[in-house]
Amino acid sequence: MEEIVPVLVTAIIFGFVYNVIFILVRKKERMAMLEKGVDTSFFITKPQTSQQALKFGLLFIGVAIGILLGSILSATTVLPEEASYFSMIFLFGGIGLVINYFIEKKDLKD
């Protein structure tokens, strides 16, 4: 577990710096376009019908099921504990996101 902490801290710092730089560059680009008189109608975004709550709900339900089944798998088989937990968490978290994709795809058709 101690080996993961430096990797996670580095990833979080990199992600934060990347997002801040991305936002600043995008703002400068848009301001330059406004100063030049470019049509800005494409900046106005239509409200998306994305269901973020559903997406995260299904993801967390999948992760919870993965933790539960990973615990059962590590207790009943000879599979190492880390492998059983991580495999089940990623499997069921991914299944939750795939289910969300199909639900959103169905809603966009309607």
N, C-alpha and C positions, 0 to 999 in steps of 0.2 A: 504494500500500500504506500510505503514511503517513496517508491520510485515513481508513482503516478502523480504525486503532488507537484513536483517541479514542471512536469509536462503540462498539467492543467493550468497552473499559474501562468506559464509562458503563453499558452493558447488563449487564455482570458485577456492577458495584456495585449497580445497581438490583435485579437478581435476588437478590443476597445479602441486601440489606436487606429486600426484600419477603418472602423466605422466613423470615427471623428474626422479623419482625413477625407473620407468619401463624402461626408455631409458638407464639409467646408468647400471642397472642390466643386461639388454640384451647385452649391449656393453661388459661388463666384461665376461659374459658367452661366447660370441663369441670369444673374445680374448683368453680365456682359451682353447677353442676348437681348435683354430688355433695353439696355442703353443703345444698342444698334437698331432697335425698332423692329426686331423680328417678331413674327406672329406668335403670340404666347398662348393661343387657345389650346394647344396640346398639353400645357401644364395643368390645366384643370382636369382632374380625374373624376370619373364617374364613380359613385359609391359602388364598391364591389360587394357582391353577395357572398363573399367568402365567409365561411362559418368557422372562425378561429376557435370559438369555444368548443365546438364539436370536434375539431381536429385535435386540440390538446386533451380533451376529455377522452377520446378514443386512444390517444397515445398513452396517457397515464393509466387507463384501464388495462391496456396491453402490457405495460411495464409491470403493473401490480400482478397480473396473471403470470407474467414471466418470472417474477420473484417467487411467487408461490410455487409454481411448477419447478423452478430451479431448485428450491429447497427440497421438494419431494424427490426430484431426480438425484440430487446429491446424497440424500439419505438412503435411497433404495438401490442405487447402482454403484459401480466402482469408478464412475466418472469423477474426475477431480471437482472440487467444490466451485472453483473459479470458472471452469469451463461450463459447468451446468448452469450456474447463475447467468453468466454473460450470454450464453447461447439462447437461453429461454427469454431473457429480457429483450435482446435484439430481435428474436423471432416474433414474439407477440407484440412488441412495439411496432415493428414493421407491418404486421398484419393489421394493427389498428389504423395505421396511416393508409394502407391500401383500401381498407373499408371506407375510410373517410374520402378517399379519391373517388370511389365509385358512387358514394352518396352525393358528393358535390357534382359529379358528372351527370347523374340522374336529375338533380335539381336544375342544372343549366339547360337541359333538354326541355324541361317543362316551362 
